[in-house]
Amino acid sequence: MAARAVPPLIPPDSADAADPYGATRTSGTAAHGLTAGGECGAAPVDVSLAAGAGRRDILGAGWCDAEATATWTGEAEVGLYLPLAPGTQGCVLRLTAAPHRVAHKLGAQRVLVLAGGRLVGRMRLDAPGVAELAIPAGATLGRRVLVLTLVLPDARRPFELGDSEDRRLLALSVSRVELLPADEAQHVLGSAGAASHPVPASNPILADPAKFGPAGGAADRLVEGAREPPDRELLEGFESLGWDAEFAFVQRRVLAEPAGLLRWASGPLGAAVLAEALGAALFGVGDAAQIAVTAHDDAWIATDLRWGFRTETHVPLHALDAEALREREARVGTMLRAKLLDTLREGRRILVYKERDPGERDAAETLAAAVAAHGRCPVLWVSRGPAVAVRRRGGLLEATLPLLASPDTPARVAAEDWLGVCRAAWRLAGR
């Protein structure tokens, strides 16, 4: 059975509209008075996410297919790529959205917004409406595209909550994304549009920080680097570079679902070829002409013909034909390529490579050097060994596990051993 219909997004007027700071809030549209062609003019980004709107190019990884009035987020992290005018110094992100809620089980959705890997603000939606967030000048100045990550800690599967048979990981149903210039929005947000201004007690979002749960979440640590995280947040700070999808299953065991280009990829891409691909900034990834699609059991497999990696799309054969699947994978590949390159530059995650066979160990340093050429992401090289162990060697974190899954034993995932390795690597990397 499909998920429940998205409720109409007609938010009520709210007392929050009187909040002059507006650094992180939700409020009704009537208070804003900003519509395309109105007093402030059309926003530079004003995109409908309804089916047929034709503007999914702003969406990064993690989004579901568009529905009649909106598009659901489909992972615990989703991306947005929003074009900026030259010289943009700060702006305001506006989302028109409805949260995934289930009576007595799930009352609201928290949203942590990251720009360039740094936490820039929080939102909390407990009803359909409009949420706004001031993006600081440091996140936009000198950039052509604002790359945002929305971290959604309350995303849940309706199936697991007994709400429906829908097995997607849902948080927000977003009908419209807008990006307003900071100067155009001043009379809406007030002159105190930055989060550094005092927050009035009437603001229900910031006046009650407990609504966001305990401090020290994954995004907060990107800024503060404080406490050791619980399992789910820990594994959301890692990203797989292959060789196969074992680490993706480890992440799934703790409900960590970060989007990643190579998360569900498998060989014949090895460490040497991966290093070459990174040296070429993953050139051609996302080009439909170099994607082959084949049927495997009852789902599609996509293969990048230049670099040789295969990706499990998790798309049933009956859902899309081959050409539509190729176009989808080109779009997703383009977005995930940009996301990975941005991750490399910002040093946001620890990158995990599972050794294909002992013969490629000589390529470990080559891979670490290729990653280091982009930025400061640590590389965790995982191979089979007699015991669970982690050590630092040069530019690498090296780990051994007694049990690694193979194509013949895909279900044999030693999740607890993997968690131990990741926790030790997290400490060694100084996270």
N, C-alpha and C positions, 0 to 999 in steps of 0.2 A: 504494500500500500504506500502511496506517495506521501510525502510530508504534508502537513496541513497548509492550506493556502496562506500566502503572505497577507497579513491584515493591511487595510488601506492606510497609507502614511499621511494621516491628517492629524498632526500633533495638537494637543490642547495648548491654550495660553498657559504660561507658567510663571510663578513668582521669580524664577531664575532670570527672567528677561530683564529684571531691574538691576541685576548684578553688573556693575560698571567695569568689572575686571575681565571676566569672561575668559580667563586663561585656560580653564578646563571646565566645561559645563555642558549641560543639555538644556534646551529651551524650545519654545514654540516658534513657528515661522512667523506668526503675526508680529512678534516683537522685533524681528530683524528688518523687515521692510526691504530686503534685497532680493530682487528677482531680475532675471535677464531682461535688459532693456529698461529697467526702472531707474530710479534716481541716481544710483551709483554706476549705471552702465552694466554691460554684460561682463560676467566673470571671465578671466582668461582660461580657466578650466571649468566647464559646466557640462557634465557628462551623465546621461541617463544610462542605467545598467539594466533597463528592461530588454526583453527579447526583441530583436529586430532593430534596436537602436544603432547597431553597427559600430560602437566605440568600445571594444574590449582591449584596445591597444594599451590603455593605461593600467590594465590589470597585470600584476605579476603572478607568481605562483600561488596556488592554494585556493583558487576560486572555483566554485561550481559553474556549470553551464547556466546561462541566463534563463529565467522564467518569465512569465507574462509581465510582471511589474517590477521585478528586482532580480538581483543575483546574490546567492548565499555565499558567505565564506565557507570554505570546505576543509580547512586545516587549522591547526593551532597558531600558525603564523601565515599571514597573507601579505602580498606585496602590492604597492601602488607606484606607478611611474608617471609623474605629473610634470609636464613641460613648464619651464620657467622663462619669463621674458628676461632679456639681458639686464644685468644690474639689479635684479630683484633683491630687496633687503627685507626679508621677513614676509610672511603671508599668513593667511588664515585658512585652515582646512575645515571644510564643512561636509558632513555626511548626513544624508537623510536615510534613516535605517530603522528597522524593527528588530529587537533582540529575540533570540531563541529563548522562550520561557516555557516552563511546565509547572502548573499549579502545585504548590506545596513541595516542589523538588528543585526548581531552578527559577529564581526570581528576577535575575538581572544578568547582564553581560558587562564585564570589565574589559577595557581596551587600553593597552599600553602602546604608545606611538613612538617608534624609533626612527630617527633620521640619521643616516650615516652611522648606524650602530649605537647612537646615543639616545637615551630616553629624553624626549622633549615634552611629554605630557601624558595625561591619563584622561579617559572618558569612562562614564558608566551609564548604560542605558537600561532602564527598567520598564520602558514603554516605547511604542513607535514615536518617532519625532526627529528632531534635528540636533546634532551634536557638533560643536565647534571647538577648535583648538588653535591657539596662536602658535605658529612655527617661527622660531627665532631667526634673526638675520644670519647668524653663523651657519645655519643649515642650508641657506639658499644662495648666499653671495658667491659669485664666480661659478655657479653651476648652471648647466643647461636643463637638467632634469632633476626634480626632487624625488629621491628614492626613499619611500617610506615602508616600514614594516609595521603591521598591526599585530601585536601579540595578544592572543585571545585566551586567557587562562581558564575561562568558564565554558569553552566550547565542549559540547556533549553530543552524543549520538542519540536521536530520539528513540531508537530501538532499545538502547540500554536503560533508558528512563521509563520504558513501558508506554511511551506516548504514541508510537506508530512503528511501522516496519522499516522506516527510513534509517539506513545505516551510515549516512553521511555525518561528518563531524561538523556540526552547525553552531554558529555563534550569532552572526548578524545577517539579515537580509537587507542589502543596500540597494536603494533605488536610484540614488543620485550622489555623485561626487563633485564637489566644487572646490576651487582654490581661488581665494579672493586676495587681491593686493592688500597689504597691511594698511596703506594710507586710505584706501577706499572703505575699509571696514572700521576706521577709527570711531566714527560716530555710532557704530553698533557696539563695539567692544569698549568704547571709552578710551581716554588717553592712556589708561593703565592697561594696555593690552598684553603686557608681558607677565610671565608667571612670577617674577620677582616682586611684584607689588603685593601689599597686604591683601589677604583674602577675607572678605566679609563673612561673618558667621552665618549669614543667610544662605550661603552657597552650600547646598546639601552634598555636593560631590567632595569638595576640599575640606569642609568643616568637619567631616567624619572620615578621616583616613582609614579607619577600620573597615570601611566598605570595600577597600581594595585588598584586604587580607593583610597578613603580617609583612613587615618590611623585609627587604633582602630578596625580592623576587629576581628572576633572571635578568630582566631589563634594568633593574636598579643596580645590579652588580656590574653591568657594563659601564656604569658611571662611577659607582662607589667601591666595587671590588671587595665586598665585606665578608659575608659568611658563606660557609659551604652549603650548597643547595641540596634539596631533596632530589630523589632519583629523576623524576620527570624533568625538572628544570635543569639538572645536570646534563642529561643527554640532549636537551635542546641546544646546549652550547657546543655540540659536536656536529660535524658534517662529514658524511661518507664520500670518499673519492673512489670507491670500488675496492676490490676487484669484483665483488659480487654484492648481493643485497642482504647478507647476513646481519650487518649492523642495523639496517632498516628494521628488521624483525626484532632486534634487541630494543630499539627505540619504541617500537609499537607495544612491546610487553609492558612498558611503563606509561603508555598513552602519550608519548612524545611523538609528534607528527610534523617536524620541521620540513619545509620544502627544500629540495636540493636537486641539482641537475643530475648527479650520479647516484642519488640515493637508492634507486631501484635498477641501477644499471649493472651489467655483467660483461665478462670478457667477449672477445679476445683482447680488449684494451688492457695492457699491462702497465707497469710503472714507467718504463722507458717511453712508451707511446704517450702516456698521460703527461709526462714531463714535456715532451715535444708539443703536445696540444696546448699546455699551459704557456709554453714559450711563445706560441702563436696566438695567445689570447683566445683560445678555443675558436679559431677562425672557422666560419662556415656552419657552426652549430646553430640550428634554427632555420637553415636553408632547406626549403621543401624539396629541392632538386636532389639533395643528398640524403634523403630519408627514405628507407625502404620499410614497408609494413607487411607483416606476415601473420598468419593465423597460428596460434598455439593453443591447443585444447579449445576452450570456448572464449578466448580473449585475444586481443591484438598485441603483437610485439613490434616495437619500432627500432630500427637499426640505423645508426649514423654511419653512412658509407665512407666518409673520409677518415674518421678516427676509430671506427669499428666497434663502438659499444652498443649493446642492446639494452632496451628499456622495457620493463613490464609496464604497460599503460594502464592495466586494470580496467580497460574498457571492453565490455562484452562485444562479441562479433555482431550481435543483433542491434547494438546501439548506434553504430556508425558504419558507413561503408568505408572502403579502403582510402578513397580520395579525401573524404571528410576527416578521417583519422589522421592522414598525412598533414593536412592543413592545421589541424588542432595541435599536433606534435611540433610543427614548425613554430606556431605561436608560443606554445609553452616552452620550447627549447630556447627561443630567443629571449624570453623573460628570465628563465633560469640561468642562462649563460651570463646575462647582465648581473643577476643577483650573486652568482658565484664570484665573478670578477670584483664586484663591490665588496663581498666578504673578504676576499684576499687582500684588497687594498686597506680595508679598515681593521683587519686582524681580529674579527669578531668571534671566530670559532676555532676550535681545535679540529684539524682535518684528519680523518681516519682512513688509512689505506691498509687493506687486508692482503697480505702477501699471497700471490697466486701459487708460487712454488719457490723453493730455496734458490733456484737458479737466477731469480731476478733480484736477489738481495743486493747485488752490486749497483743496482739502479736506485737504491734508497736515497743516497746522498744527492743524486741527480734530481730526484723528485723534490727533495727538500730545498735544493737550490732554485728550482723552477718556481716553487711556491714563494720563496723568500724574495725573488725578483719582483713580485707583485706587492708584497707587504710583510706583515709580521705574524701571520697565522702559524702556530706550531703544527708540526706533522707528527701524528702517532702512527708508527709502522707496527702492525700486529702480525705475528707469525706463530706457528705451532712450536711449543716447547714443553719441557717436562713439568713446569709449574707456572702458576700465575705470577708474573713478575713485570715490573716496569722500571726502566732506567733512562737516563738522558745520555746521549752520545752525540757530541757535536751539535749539529742543528736539528737532531732528531730526538723524539721520544720513542723508545723501542719497548714493545710489550710482547710477552709470550703467553699463550693459553694452551692448556693440554688438549682441549677439545675445540676444534673449529669445524663448522658445518662445511659440507662439500656438496657438489651436485647430486651425489648419490644419497646424502643424508641431510636434506635441506631442513628437516624439522628439528634436528639436533642442535639447538641454539642454547649455549651455556650462558643464559642471561645474567646470572649472579656473578659469574667470573668476569664477564664483560663489564658489569657495573663496577666491580673492584678495580679493574684496569683503568676505567675512565675516571674514577675518583682519584686514583693515584696520579694519573696524567694531569688532571685538573690542578692538583697541588703542585706538581713539578713545574707546570707552566705558569704558576703564580697567579692563577685566576682568583 
